Amino acid sequence: MSKGNKAIARRYVEEFWNEGRFDLFDELVAQDAVSHTNQGDADVEGWRQGAGMLRNAFPDFHITVEDEMTVDSKVVQRWTLSGTNQGELLGRPATGKKAVWPAIAIFRLSGAKIAEVWVQGDSLGLMQQLGAIPTPG
């Protein structure tokens, strides 16, 4: 099962995010799934809205999977995220700046769909790169 779970998590990254195929959401994510991120917990509708907000803020948003492992029903990935801020982000106007920041994602899969995901990214580093928060020193 772990190979199948890995393939689903990879499709979520490569097709949903990197190719912008948001039409695949219902195919990849369970109807009662929950997303846990730096912004808080979200049900499926909140997850969709958050994905749309991020894609609007960074139209060229891209995830590079640096490391990946599977354990039972979970897939863990270490990511490098990148994008150019061309739209509003959390109430802040676009800066036109390119940013690169790390994140870790843990997917729990059930019934060949993502049932839960935890994503923790370097939001402070992102905001510093965009000029929203001063960089120390």
C-alpha positions in Angstrom: 0.0 0.0 0.0 2.9 2.4 0.7 3.8 2.5 -3.0 0.2 3.5 -3.9 0.2 6.1 -1.1 3.5 7.6 -2.4 2.0 7.8 -5.9 -1.0 9.7 -4.7 1.1 12.1 -2.6 3.3 12.7 -5.7 0.3 13.3 -7.9 -0.9 15.9 -5.4 2.4 17.7 -5.6 3.2 17.3 -9.3 -0.2 17.5 -10.9 -2.4 19.4 -8.5 0.2 22.0 -7.4 3.0 22.1 -10.0 0.8 21.7 -13.1 -2.1 23.7 -11.5 -4.6 20.9 -12.1 -7.0 22.0 -9.3 -9.7 19.8 -11.0 -7.9 16.8 -9.5 -8.7 17.8 -5.9 -11.7 15.6 -5.5 -9.9 12.7 -7.0 -6.9 13.0 -4.7 -8.5 14.3 -1.4 -11.2 12.6 0.7 -14.5 14.6 1.2 -13.9 14.7 5.0 -10.2 15.4 4.8 -8.5 17.9 7.1 -5.5 20.1 6.4 -3.2 21.4 9.2 -0.9 24.3 8.2 0.8 27.3 9.7 -2.5 29.1 9.0 -4.5 26.6 11.2 -6.8 23.7 10.5 -9.1 23.6 7.5 -11.8 21.3 6.2 -12.0 20.5 2.5 -13.6 23.8 1.5 -11.1 25.8 3.5 -8.3 23.7 2.0 -9.6 24.6 -1.5 -9.7 28.3 -0.7 -6.2 28.2 0.8 -4.9 26.5 -2.3 -6.6 29.1 -4.5 -5.2 32.0 -2.4 -1.7 30.6 -2.6 -1.9 30.0 -6.4 -3.2 33.6 -6.8 -0.4 35.0 -4.7 2.2 32.9 -6.5 1.0 32.0 -10.1 4.3 30.2 -10.7 4.2 28.3 -7.4 6.3 25.2 -7.5 7.1 22.4 -5.1 10.3 20.4 -5.3 10.3 17.2 -3.4 13.8 16.9 -1.8 13.2 13.8 0.3 10.4 11.3 0.7 9.5 8.3 2.8 6.5 6.1 3.5 5.5 4.5 6.8 2.2 2.5 6.8 -0.6 4.9 5.8 1.7 8.0 5.9 3.9 9.7 3.3 6.5 12.3 4.5 8.0 14.7 2.1 10.6 17.5 2.6 9.9 20.3 0.2 11.5 23.4 -1.3 8.7 25.8 -2.3 9.2 28.7 -4.7 7.3 31.3 -6.5 7.1 35.0 -7.5 4.6 37.0 -5.4 2.3 38.5 -8.1 -0.9 38.6 -6.1 -2.2 39.6 -2.7 -1.0 37.4 0.1 -2.7 37.4 3.5 -3.9 40.9 2.9 -0.6 42.2 1.7 -0.2 43.6 -1.8 2.0 41.8 -4.4 5.7 42.6 -4.2 6.9 41.0 -7.4 9.7 39.3 -5.4 10.7 35.7 -5.9 10.9 33.6 -2.8 12.2 30.2 -1.9 11.4 28.5 1.4 11.4 25.0 3.0 8.5 23.0 4.2 7.7 19.5 5.5 4.5 17.7 4.6 3.0 14.6 6.2 0.2 12.9 4.4 -2.2 10.3 5.9 -4.0 8.3 3.3 -7.1 6.2 3.5 -9.1 4.5 0.8 -6.6 5.7 -1.9 -7.1 9.4 -1.0 -5.5 12.0 1.2 -7.4 12.0 4.4 -5.2 14.4 6.3 -2.1 16.5 5.7 0.2 18.5 8.0 2.3 21.1 6.3 4.8 23.3 8.2 6.7 25.8 6.2 9.1 28.6 7.0 6.5 31.4 6.9 8.9 33.8 8.7 11.6 33.3 6.0 9.0 33.7 3.3 7.7 37.0 4.7 11.3 38.3 5.2 12.0 37.5 1.5 8.9 39.4 0.5 9.9 42.4 2.6 6.9 42.1 4.9 9.1 41.5 8.0 12.6 42.9 8.5 15.5 40.5 8.3 17.7 40.8 11.4 21.2 42.1 11.1 
